[in-house]
Amino acid sequence: MYSHKLKTLVFPPSVRAATILLFVQSWVLGQGTFVNLDFEHPILPLSPGPAPVSSVFPGWNAYSSVGAFFNDISLGGPAISLHDANGSTRVFQGNYTALFQPGYPDGRTPALGQVGTVPSATQSLRFYGYGNFTLSFGTLQIPLVILASTPDYHILGGDFAAFANVTGELRIQGFGSLDNISFSDQPVPEPSTSGLLAFGAVLLAWRFLRKRTGLMPSRHRRSACPGRR
């Protein structure tokens, strides 16, 4: 069971942050031919509300989504939004973090996908996540394991050794906050029953949707998605 209460680091915040930074720096590779894996390159200017996927998430395609938003959320359909320090979700690193929003009330989840070539030295793919996500490459789903945790997110990883120097579509689907996707030359541990992300999806989705309208600034609740309930 994947729980938001799971915390593997018990050091003071300053020590914890430095440890995570060193951990990340030790495994980051180049992006291959993929682009904007850290979501740090939106096409500006952007105003709060709906916006083209190509502007909010350059290089990515959105699936099962009513569209993209900036510093705002959908009122019903599944959507993906980008948030900075003025948005409604915590920024994990850099200036922006992505928020995957499930549909309400059906619970459908959106996805981001991108076709590219994986770096030749790749052993794994890793990202920061808080929520319920699945990772796939081409038609294959990649099991995820928790590599480390902070109070705000987990560092998740999947085995990508078989895809080194291979061209295909990288796709991430689910709900919650996600950031800092990167390829690594470090392997991930073998998945186990306790390490696999067998999420408590229904409970987590309910908690997310219960707070959903409270996340969005009141001035955008009517203007973000005209005509949608």
LUMPA-141583 format. One record per residue: residue number from 0; x, y, z of N, C-alpha, C in turn; chain; residue in three letters. Coordinates in Angstrom, 2 decimals, padded with zeros to 5 digits. Example, Ala and Ser with C-alpha at 12.3 -4.5 7.8 and 13.67 -1.06 7.14 Angstrom:
BEGIN
seq:n.east:n.north:n.up:ca.east:ca.north:ca.up:c.east:c.north:c.up:mol:type
0:013.19:-005.69:007.80:012.30:-004.50:007.80:013.20:-003.30:007.80:A:Ala $
1:012.85:-002.25:007.08:013.67:-001.06:007.14:012.90:000.03:007.87:A:Ser $
END
This chain:
BEGIN
seq:n.east:n.north:n.up:ca.east:ca.north:ca.up:c.east:c.north:c.up:mol:type
0:000.85:-001.19:000.00:000.00:000.00:000.00:000.89:001.24:000.00:A:Met $
1:000.57:002.13:-000.88:001.34:003.38:-001.01:000.66:004.42:-000.15:A:Tyr $
2:001.33:004.92:000.86:000.72:005.84:001.82:001.47:007.15:001.87:A:Ser $
3:000.70:008.24:001.98:001.32:009.54:002.12:002.01:009.70:003.48:A:His $
4:001.76:008.78:004.41:002.39:008.86:005.72:003.77:008.19:005.70:A:Lys $
5:004.11:007.54:004.59:005.39:006.85:004.49:006.53:007.86:004.44:A:Leu $
6:007.40:007.81:005.43:008.56:008.70:005.45:009.78:007.89:005.86:A:Lys $
7:010.74:007.76:004.98:011.91:006.96:005.27:013.07:007.78:005.81:A:Thr $
8:013.00:009.12:005.71:014.07:009.97:006.20:013.64:010.67:007.48:A:Leu $
9:014.45:010.57:008.52:014.05:011.13:009.81:015.06:012.16:010.30:A:Val $
10:015.93:012.66:009.40:016.89:013.68:009.77:016.25:015.05:009.81:A:Phe $
11:016.92:016.04:010.41:016.41:017.41:010.37:016.24:017.87:008.93:A:Pro $
12:015.34:018.84:008.68:015.04:019.26:007.30:016.27:019.67:006.50:A:Pro $
13:017.22:020.40:007.09:018.38:020.85:006.33:019.24:019.67:005.90:A:Ser $
14:019.42:018.69:006.79:020.20:017.50:006.45:019.48:016.67:005.41:A:Val $
15:018.15:016.55:005.57:017.35:015.78:004.64:017.43:016.37:003.24:A:Arg $
16:017.32:017.69:003.12:017.37:018.34:001.81:018.72:018.13:001.14:A:Ala $
17:019.80:018.26:001.92:021.14:018.08:001.35:021.35:016.64:000.91:A:Ala $
18:020.82:015.68:001.68:020.96:014.28:001.32:020.24:013.97:000.02:A:Thr $
19:019.01:014.48:-000.12:018.24:014.26:-001.34:018.95:014.88:-002.54:A:Ile $
20:019.50:016.10:-002.37:020.19:016.77:-003.47:021.37:015.95:-003.95:A:Leu $
21:022.19:015.45:-003.01:023.35:014.64:-003.38:022.90:013.34:-004.04:A:Leu $
22:021.83:012.76:-003.54:021.29:011.53:-004.10:020.87:011.73:-005.55:A:Phe $
23:020.16:012.82:-005.83:019.70:013.11:-007.18:020.87:013.41:-008.11:A:Val $
24:021.82:014.22:-007.65:022.94:014.60:-008.49:023.78:013.39:-008.89:A:Gln $
25:023.74:012.33:-008.11:024.57:011.17:-008.38:024.03:010.31:-009.51:A:Ser $
26:022.73:010.47:-009.87:022.20:009.58:-010.90:021.62:010.27:-012.12:A:Trp $
27:021.64:011.59:-012.20:021.03:012.27:-013.32:021.86:012.11:-014.60:A:Val $
28:021.20:011.69:-015.69:021.80:011.61:-017.02:021.20:012.71:-017.89:A:Leu $
29:021.64:012.75:-019.16:021.00:013.64:-020.11:019.60:013.16:-020.45:A:Gly $
30:018.89:013.91:-021.24:017.51:013.59:-021.57:017.38:012.76:-022.84:A:Gln $
31:018.48:012.39:-023.49:018.37:011.74:-024.79:017.78:012.74:-025.76:A:Gly $
32:016.79:012.31:-026.54:016.10:013.25:-027.42:014.81:013.75:-026.82:A:Thr $
33:014.52:013.39:-025.57:013.33:013.90:-024.90:013.56:015.35:-024.49:A:Phe $
34:012.47:016.10:-024.34:012.57:017.51:-023.97:011.63:017.81:-022.81:A:Val $
35:011.98:018.85:-022.06:011.10:019.39:-021.02:010.65:018.33:-020.02:A:Asn $
36:011.57:017.45:-019.64:011.21:016.41:-018.68:010.99:016.97:-017.27:A:Leu $
37:011.50:018.17:-017.02:011.33:018.76:-015.69:010.22:019.82:-015.66:A:Asp $
38:009.51:019.99:-016.79:008.39:020.93:-016.91:008.80:022.38:-016.66:A:Phe $
39:010.07:022.69:-016.88:010.57:024.03:-016.60:010.55:024.95:-017.82:A:Glu $
40:009.92:024.52:-018.93:010.01:025.32:-020.15:008.64:025.61:-020.79:A:His $
41:007.68:026.12:-020.02:006.43:026.55:-020.65:006.68:027.74:-021.55:A:Pro $
42:005.79:027.93:-022.51:005.90:029.08:-023.40:005.13:030.24:-022.77:A:Ile $
43:005.86:031.21:-022.31:005.28:032.36:-021.60:005.00:033.50:-022.57:A:Leu $
44:004.07:034.42:-022.20:003.37:034.49:-020.92:002.17:033.54:-020.86:A:Pro $
45:001.82:033.13:-019.64:000.64:032.33:-019.39:-000.17:032.99:-018.28:A:Leu $
46:-001.48:032.98:-018.41:-002.38:033.52:-017.39:-003.14:032.38:-016.74:A:Ser $
47:-003.55:032.52:-015.48:-004.31:031.45:-014.82:-005.55:031.08:-015.62:A:Pro $
48:-005.74:029.76:-015.80:-006.88:029.28:-016.56:-006.45:028.28:-017.61:A:Gly $
49:-007.38:027.88:-018.49:-007.05:026.91:-019.54:-006.09:027.49:-020.56:A:Pro $
50:-005.24:026.63:-021.13:-004.25:027.06:-022.12:-003.89:025.86:-022.99:A:Ala $
51:-003.35:026.09:-024.19:-002.96:024.97:-025.06:-001.91:024.08:-024.39:A:Pro $
52:-002.04:022.77:-024.60:-001.05:021.84:-024.07:000.35:022.20:-024.59:A:Val $
53:000.42:022.62:-025.86:001.71:022.93:-026.47:002.39:024.13:-025.82:A:Ser $
54:001.62:024.97:-025.15:002.21:026.12:-024.44:002.56:025.79:-023.00:A:Ser $
55:001.70:025.00:-022.36:001.91:024.67:-020.95:002.94:023.55:-020.78:A:Val $
56:002.89:022.55:-021.68:003.80:021.41:-021.61:004.44:021.17:-022.97:A:Phe $
57:005.32:022.07:-023.43:005.96:021.89:-024.74:006.67:020.53:-024.83:A:Pro $
58:006.49:019.88:-025.96:007.11:018.58:-026.19:006.27:017.40:-025.77:A:Gly $
59:005.21:017.65:-024.99:004.36:016.57:-024.48:003.01:016.53:-025.18:A:Trp $
60:002.40:015.35:-025.20:001.02:015.17:-025.63:000.18:014.78:-024.42:A:Asn $
61:-001.04:015.31:-024.36:-001.95:014.97:-023.26:-002.97:013.95:-023.72:A:Ala $
62:-003.28:012.98:-022.86:-004.25:011.92:-023.17:-005.32:011.87:-022.09:A:Tyr $
63:-006.52:011.49:-022.51:-007.65:011.36:-021.56:-007.81:012.63:-020.73:A:Ser $
64:-007.61:013.76:-021.36:-007.64:015.04:-020.65:-008.53:016.03:-021.39:A:Ser $
65:-009.24:016.86:-020.63:-010.04:017.91:-021.25:-009.16:019.07:-021.69:A:Val $
66:-007.89:019.03:-021.31:-006.98:020.10:-021.71:-005.95:020.38:-020.64:A:Gly $
67:-005.23:021.48:-020.84:-004.20:021.88:-019.89:-004.59:023.19:-019.23:A:Ala $
68:-004.06:023.41:-018.04:-004.34:024.63:-017.28:-003.03:025.16:-016.70:A:Phe $
69:-003.03:026.45:-016.42:-001.90:027.05:-015.73:-002.41:027.68:-014.44:A:Phe $
70:-001.83:027.28:-013.32:-002.22:027.80:-012.00:-003.73:027.75:-011.78:A:Asn $
71:-004.35:026.67:-012.25:-005.80:026.53:-012.14:-006.13:025.06:-012.24:A:Asp $
72:-007.40:024.69:-012.00:-007.81:023.30:-012.11:-009.11:023.19:-012.89:A:Ile $
73:-009.36:021.99:-013.40:-010.60:021.69:-014.11:-011.75:021.59:-013.11:A:Ser $
74:-012.95:021.86:-013.57:-014.13:021.76:-012.71:-014.79:020.39:-012.77:A:Leu $
75:-014.29:019.48:-013.60:-014.94:018.17:-013.66:-014.14:017.14:-014.42:A:Gly $
76:-013.78:017.42:-015.66:-013.08:016.44:-016.47:-011.63:016.27:-016.05:A:Gly $
77:-011.02:015.12:-016.39:-009.61:014.93:-016.08:-008.76:015.95:-016.82:A:Pro $
78:-007.74:016.46:-016.18:-006.91:017.52:-016.78:-005.53:017.50:-016.16:A:Ala $
79:-004.61:018.19:-016.82:-003.24:018.33:-016.32:-002.92:019.82:-016.26:A:Ile $
80:-002.42:020.26:-015.14:-002.12:021.68:-014.97:-000.68:021.88:-014.52:A:Ser $
81:-000.16:023.05:-014.82:001.20:023.44:-014.43:001.08:024.54:-013.39:A:Leu $
82:001.85:024.42:-012.31:001.73:025.38:-011.22:003.10:025.93:-010.83:A:His $
83:003.13:027.25:-010.60:004.32:027.87:-010.04:004.04:028.20:-008.58:A:Asp $
84:004.85:029.07:-007.99:004.69:029.38:-006.56:003.36:030.04:-006.24:A:Ala $
85:002.66:030.56:-007.26:001.36:031.18:-007.05:000.20:030.23:-007.27:A:Asn $
86:000.50:028.97:-007.60:-000.54:028.00:-007.90:-001.08:027.31:-006.67:A:Gly $
87:-001.82:026.22:-006.90:-002.53:025.55:-005.81:-001.87:024.25:-005.39:A:Ser $
88:-000.66:023.98:-005.85:000.06:022.80:-005.40:001.51:023.18:-005.12:A:Thr $
89:002.16:022.45:-004.24:003.53:022.76:-003.86:004.48:022.47:-005.03:A:Arg $
90:005.42:023.37:-005.27:006.43:023.16:-006.30:007.55:022.32:-005.71:A:Val $
91:007.83:021.16:-006.31:008.83:020.25:-005.76:010.26:020.70:-006.04:A:Phe $
92:010.50:021.23:-007.25:011.84:021.70:-007.60:011.72:022.69:-008.74:A:Gln $
93:012.72:023.57:-008.87:012.68:024.56:-009.94:011.54:025.54:-009.73:A:Gly $
94:010.91:025.93:-010.84:009.84:026.93:-010.80:008.44:026.37:-011.01:A:Asn $
95:008.35:025.11:-011.49:007.04:024.57:-011.84:006.93:023.09:-011.45:A:Tyr $
96:005.68:022.68:-011.15:005.34:021.28:-010.91:004.02:020.99:-011.61:A:Thr $
97:003.88:019.77:-012.13:002.65:019.37:-012.83:001.68:018.72:-011.86:A:Ala $
98:000.39:019.00:-012.07:-000.67:018.40:-011.27:-001.60:017.62:-012.20:A:Leu $
99:-001.69:016.31:-011.98:-002.58:015.44:-012.75:-003.91:015.36:-011.98:A:Phe $
100:-004.99:015.81:-012.61:-006.28:015.90:-011.94:-007.24:014.83:-012.47:A:Gln $
101:-007.74:013.94:-011.62:-008.70:012.93:-012.08:-010.05:013.54:-012.38:A:Pro $
102:-010.81:012.87:-013.24:-012.15:013.34:-013.53:-013.08:013.11:-012.36:A:Gly $
103:-014.10:013.93:-012.30:-015.09:013.78:-011.23:-016.49:013.76:-011.87:A:Tyr $
104:-017.33:012.77:-011.55:-017.15:011.76:-010.48:-016.61:010.42:-010.98:A:Pro $
105:-016.24:010.30:-012.27:-015.89:008.98:-012.80:-014.47:008.53:-012.45:A:Asp $
106:-013.60:009.44:-012.00:-012.27:009.05:-011.59:-011.29:008.78:-012.72:A:Gly $
107:-011.65:009.11:-013.97:-010.71:008.91:-015.08:-009.44:009.72:-014.85:A:Arg $
108:-008.31:009.16:-015.24:-007.04:009.83:-015.00:-006.38:010.25:-016.31:A:Thr $
109:-005.74:011.42:-016.34:-005.07:011.91:-017.54:-003.65:011.35:-017.64:A:Pro $
110:-003.03:011.59:-018.78:-001.66:011.13:-019.00:-000.90:012.15:-019.84:A:Ala $
111:000.42:012.18:-019.66:001.32:012.91:-020.53:002.23:011.90:-021.21:A:Leu $
112:002.45:012.08:-022.52:003.31:011.18:-023.25:004.22:011.93:-024.20:A:Gly $
113:005.37:011.35:-024.50:006.34:011.97:-025.40:007.18:010.89:-026.06:A:Gln $
114:007.40:011.01:-027.36:008.22:010.06:-028.10:009.65:010.58:-028.15:A:Val $
115:010.60:009.71:-027.85:012.01:010.10:-027.89:012.90:008.88:-027.80:A:Gly $
116:014.21:009.12:-027.83:015.20:008.05:-027.70:015.85:008.12:-026.33:A:Thr $
117:015.85:007.00:-025.63:016.40:006.92:-024.28:017.93:006.97:-024.34:A:Val $
118:018.60:007.72:-023.44:020.07:007.77:-023.43:020.68:006.37:-023.36:A:Pro $
119:021.82:006.19:-024.00:022.41:004.86:-024.15:022.88:004.25:-022.84:A:Ser $
120:023.22:005.06:-021.85:023.73:004.53:-020.57:022.62:004.33:-019.53:A:Ala $
121:021.38:004.46:-019.93:020.26:004.44:-018.98:020.08:003.08:-018.31:A:Thr $
122:019.91:003.13:-017.00:019.52:001.95:-016.22:018.12:002.10:-015.63:A:Gln $
123:017.72:003.34:-015.38:016.41:003.56:-014.76:015.87:004.92:-015.12:A:Ser $
124:014.58:005.11:-014.89:013.93:006.42:-014.99:013.38:006.75:-013.62:A:Leu $
125:013.51:008.02:-013.22:013.12:008.44:-011.89:012.35:009.76:-011.95:A:Arg $
126:011.49:009.98:-010.96:010.78:011.26:-010.88:010.29:011.48:-009.46:A:Phe $
127:009.93:012.73:-009.19:009.31:013.07:-007.91:007.80:012.93:-008.07:A:Tyr $
128:007.15:012.27:-007.11:005.71:012.11:-007.20:005.02:012.09:-005.86:A:Gly $
129:003.81:012.63:-005.84:002.93:012.56:-004.67:001.55:012.22:-005.20:A:Tyr $
130:001.18:010.94:-005.14:-000.09:010.52:-005.71:-000.02:009.11:-006.23:A:Gly $
131:-000.75:008.84:-007.28:-000.88:007.50:-007.85:-000.54:007.57:-009.33:A:Asn $
132:000.60:006.98:-009.74:001.04:007.07:-011.12:001.44:005.71:-011.68:A:Phe $
133:001.25:005.55:-012.98:001.78:004.40:-013.70:002.73:004.92:-014.77:A:Thr $
134:003.75:004.13:-015.05:004.79:004.48:-016.02:004.82:003.43:-017.11:A:Leu $
135:004.88:003.87:-018.37:004.99:002.90:-019.46:005.95:003.43:-020.52:A:Ser $
136:006.49:002.49:-021.30:007.33:002.84:-022.44:006.88:001.95:-023.59:A:Phe $
137:006.42:002.58:-024.67:005.79:001.81:-025.73:004.54:001.15:-025.19:A:Gly $
138:004.45:-000.17:-025.35:003.27:-000.91:-024.86:003.52:-001.58:-023.52:A:Thr $
139:004.69:-001.36:-022.93:005.06:-002.06:-021.70:004.91:-001.16:-020.48:A:Leu $
140:004.24:-001.66:-019.46:004.14:-000.93:-018.20:005.34:-001.27:-017.32:A:Gln $
141:005.93:-000.25:-016.70:007.14:-000.41:-015.89:006.78:-000.32:-014.41:A:Ile $
142:007.05:-001.37:-013.62:006.79:-001.29:-012.18:007.60:-000.17:-011.54:A:Pro $
143:007.01:000.50:-010.57:007.66:001.60:-009.86:007.97:001.19:-008.43:A:Leu $
144:009.12:001.68:-007.94:009.49:001.46:-006.54:009.82:002.81:-005.91:A:Val $
145:009.65:002.90:-004.61:010.01:004.11:-003.87:011.49:004.02:-003.51:A:Ile $
146:012.25:005.00:-003.98:013.70:005.03:-003.74:014.07:005.88:-002.54:A:Leu $
147:013.32:006.92:-002.30:013.57:007.82:-001.16:012.32:008.65:-000.94:A:Ala $
148:012.23:009.29:000.21:011.05:010.08:000.53:011.44:011.38:001.23:A:Ser $
149:010.64:012.40:001.02:010.72:013.65:001.76:009.32:013.92:002.30:A:Thr $
150:009.13:014.93:003.12:007.79:015.24:003.60:006.82:015.62:002.48:A:Pro $
151:007.33:016.05:001.32:006.46:016.55:000.25:006.26:015.57:-000.90:A:Asp $
152:007.20:014.67:-001.11:007.09:013.76:-002.26:007.98:012.55:-002.06:A:Tyr $
153:007.74:011.53:-002.91:008.62:010.37:-002.99:009.46:010.49:-004.25:A:His $
154:010.65:009.93:-004.22:011.43:009.74:-005.44:011.14:008.33:-005.92:A:Ile $
155:010.52:008.22:-007.08:010.08:006.94:-007.62:010.97:006.55:-008.79:A:Leu $
156:011.16:005.25:-008.98:012.01:004.79:-010.06:011.48:003.52:-010.71:A:Gly $
157:011.81:003.36:-011.99:011.45:002.16:-012.73:012.64:001.69:-013.55:A:Gly $
158:012.74:000.38:-013.75:013.85:-000.22:-014.50:013.71:000.09:-015.99:A:Asp $
159:014.70:000.83:-016.54:014.68:001.20:-017.95:015.88:000.64:-018.71:A:Phe $
160:016.61:-000.31:-018.11:017.84:-000.82:-018.73:017.56:-001.42:-020.11:A:Ala $
161:016.41:-002.06:-020.27:016.09:-002.71:-021.55:015.80:-001.71:-022.66:A:Ala $
162:015.60:-000.44:-022.30:015.22:000.57:-023.30:016.35:001.54:-023.63:A:Phe $
163:017.56:001.28:-023.13:018.69:002.16:-023.44:018.88:002.25:-024.95:A:Ala $
164:018.94:003.49:-025.46:019.14:003.76:-026.89:017.97:003.29:-027.75:A:Asn $
165:016.81:003.10:-027.14:015.60:002.69:-027.86:014.68:003.89:-028.01:A:Val $
166:014.01:003.99:-029.17:013.05:005.06:-029.41:011.64:004.55:-029.16:A:Thr $
167:010.86:005.30:-028.41:009.49:004.91:-028.11:008.79:006.01:-027.35:A:Gly $
168:007.53:005.74:-026.98:006.77:006.74:-026.24:006.85:006.48:-024.75:A:Glu $
169:007.33:007.49:-024.03:007.30:007.50:-022.58:005.96:008.09:-022.16:A:Leu $
170:005.24:007.38:-021.29:003.93:007.89:-020.86:003.77:007.71:-019.35:A:Arg $
171:003.26:008.75:-018.70:002.95:008.70:-017.27:001.49:009.07:-017.09:A:Ile $
172:000.76:008.23:-016.37:-000.68:008.44:-016.16:-000.99:008.32:-014.69:A:Gln $
173:-002.01:009.06:-014.24:-002.42:008.95:-012.85:-002.99:010.23:-012.30:A:Gly $
174:-002.87:010.41:-011.00:-003.32:011.65:-010.37:-002.39:012.03:-009.23:A:Phe $
175:-002.26:013.33:-009.02:-001.37:013.85:-008.01:-000.34:014.79:-008.62:A:Gly $
176:000.67:015.15:-007.84:001.71:016.08:-008.30:002.93:015.31:-008.76:A:Ser $
177:003.57:015.82:-009.83:004.69:015.12:-010.45:005.71:016.13:-010.96:A:Leu $
178:007.01:015.77:-010.86:008.05:016.71:-011.27:009.36:015.96:-011.51:A:Asp $
179:010.28:016.63:-012.22:011.68:016.24:-012.31:011.89:014.82:-012.83:A:Asn $
180:011.30:014.51:-013.97:011.55:013.21:-014.62:012.98:013.21:-015.15:A:Ile $
181:013.70:012.12:-014.94:015.08:012.06:-015.42:015.51:010.61:-015.63:A:Ser $
182:016.44:010.43:-016.55:017.05:009.13:-016.78:018.29:009.01:-015.91:A:Phe $
183:018.61:007.79:-015.48:019.72:007.57:-014.57:020.57:006.39:-015.04:A:Ser $
184:021.87:006.47:-014.74:022.75:005.33:-015.02:022.86:004.40:-013.81:A:Asp $
185:022.00:004.63:-012.80:021.96:003.78:-011.62:020.74:002.87:-011.68:A:Gln $
186:020.89:001.58:-011.38:019.74:000.68:-011.39:018.82:000.93:-010.21:A:Pro $
187:017.61:000.43:-010.29:016.69:000.49:-009.16:016.63:-000.88:-008.51:A:Val $
188:016.26:-000.96:-007.22:016.14:-002.26:-006.57:015.07:-003.11:-007.23:A:Pro $
189:015.18:-004.41:-007.08:014.16:-005.30:-007.60:012.83:-005.01:-006.91:A:Glu $
190:011.72:-004.90:-007.68:010.42:-004.67:-007.05:010.06:-005.81:-006.11:A:Pro $
191:009.40:-005.45:-005.00:008.91:-006.45:-004.06:007.46:-006.14:-003.75:A:Ser $
192:006.83:-007.01:-003.02:005.43:-006.79:-002.69:005.24:-005.48:-001.94:A:Thr $
193:006.16:-005.17:-001.02:006.05:-003.94:-000.25:006.54:-002.73:-001.02:A:Ser $
194:007.47:-002.94:-001.97:008.04:-001.81:-002.68:007.24:-001.37:-003.87:A:Gly $
195:006.47:-002.28:-004.48:005.67:-001.90:-005.63:004.61:-000.89:-005.23:A:Leu $
196:004.29:-000.01:-006.17:003.29:001.01:-005.89:001.90:000.45:-006.14:A:Leu $
197:001.44:-000.41:-005.23:000.07:-000.88:-005.26:-000.73:000.13:-004.45:A:Ala $
198:-001.10:001.22:-005.10:-001.66:002.38:-004.42:-003.05:002.12:-003.86:A:Phe $
199:-003.38:002.88:-002.81:-004.76:002.94:-002.33:-005.48:003.98:-003.17:A:Gly $
200:-005.74:003.67:-004.44:-006.19:004.66:-005.41:-007.54:005.25:-005.08:A:Ala $
201:-008.48:004.41:-004.66:-009.82:004.93:-004.41:-009.81:005.95:-003.26:A:Val $
202:-009.14:005.60:-002.16:-009.09:006.50:-001.01:-008.36:007.78:-001.37:A:Leu $
203:-007.23:007.67:-002.06:-006.44:008.84:-002.40:-007.20:009.75:-003.36:A:Leu $
204:-007.88:009.14:-004.33:-008.67:009.94:-005.28:-009.78:010.68:-004.54:A:Ala $
205:-010.42:009.98:-003.61:-011.51:010.62:-002.85:-010.98:011.80:-002.07:A:Trp $
206:-009.83:011.64:-001.44:-009.25:012.75:-000.67:-008.90:013.92:-001.57:A:Arg $
207:-008.34:013.60:-002.75:-007.96:014.67:-003.68:-009.20:015.41:-004.18:A:Phe $
208:-010.24:014.67:-004.58:-011.43:015.29:-005.14:-012.21:016.06:-004.08:A:Leu $
209:-012.14:015.58:-002.85:-012.86:016.24:-001.75:-012.33:017.66:-001.53:A:Arg $
210:-011.01:017.82:-001.75:-010.40:019.13:-001.54:-010.32:019.95:-002.82:A:Lys $
211:-010.79:019.38:-003.93:-010.50:019.95:-005.24:-010.97:021.38:-005.41:A:Arg $
212:-012.23:021.64:-005.10:-012.73:023.00:-005.30:-012.06:023.98:-004.36:A:Thr $
213:-011.60:023.49:-003.21:-010.90:024.36:-002.27:-009.52:024.75:-002.73:A:Gly $
214:-008.93:023.98:-003.68:-007.59:024.29:-004.17:-007.57:025.51:-005.06:A:Leu $
215:-008.68:025.76:-005.78:-008.67:026.77:-006.82:-009.09:028.12:-006.27:A:Met $
216:-008.33:029.18:-006.59:-008.74:030.51:-006.16:-010.17:030.79:-006.62:A:Pro $
217:-010.97:031.41:-005.75:-012.38:031.60:-006.04:-012.61:032.38:-007.31:A:Ser $
218:-011.70:033.27:-007.68:-011.93:034.09:-008.86:-011.85:033.29:-010.16:A:Arg $
219:-011.33:032.02:-010.06:-011.21:031.22:-011.27:-012.25:030.11:-011.35:A:His $
220:-013.00:029.87:-010.30:-013.88:028.70:-010.29:-014.94:028.76:-011.37:A:Arg $
221:-015.36:029.95:-011.75:-016.38:030.05:-012.78:-015.78:030.30:-014.16:A:Arg $
222:-014.61:030.90:-014.17:-014.05:031.31:-015.46:-013.17:030.27:-016.08:A:Ser $
223:-012.67:029.28:-015.29:-011.67:028.35:-015.82:-012.20:027.47:-016.93:A:Ala $
224:-013.40:026.96:-016.78:-013.98:026.05:-017.76:-015.42:026.43:-018.01:A:Cys $
225:-015.68:027.44:-018.80:-017.04:027.89:-019.04:-017.92:026.75:-019.53:A:Pro $
226:-019.07:026.63:-018.92:-020.05:025.67:-019.39:-019.85:024.26:-018.86:A:Gly $
227:-018.75:024.00:-018.13:-018.50:022.66:-017.63:-018.87:022.61:-016.16:A:Arg $
228:-019.47:021.54:-015.75:-019.86:021.36:-014.36:-019.14:020.16:-013.77:A:Arg $
END
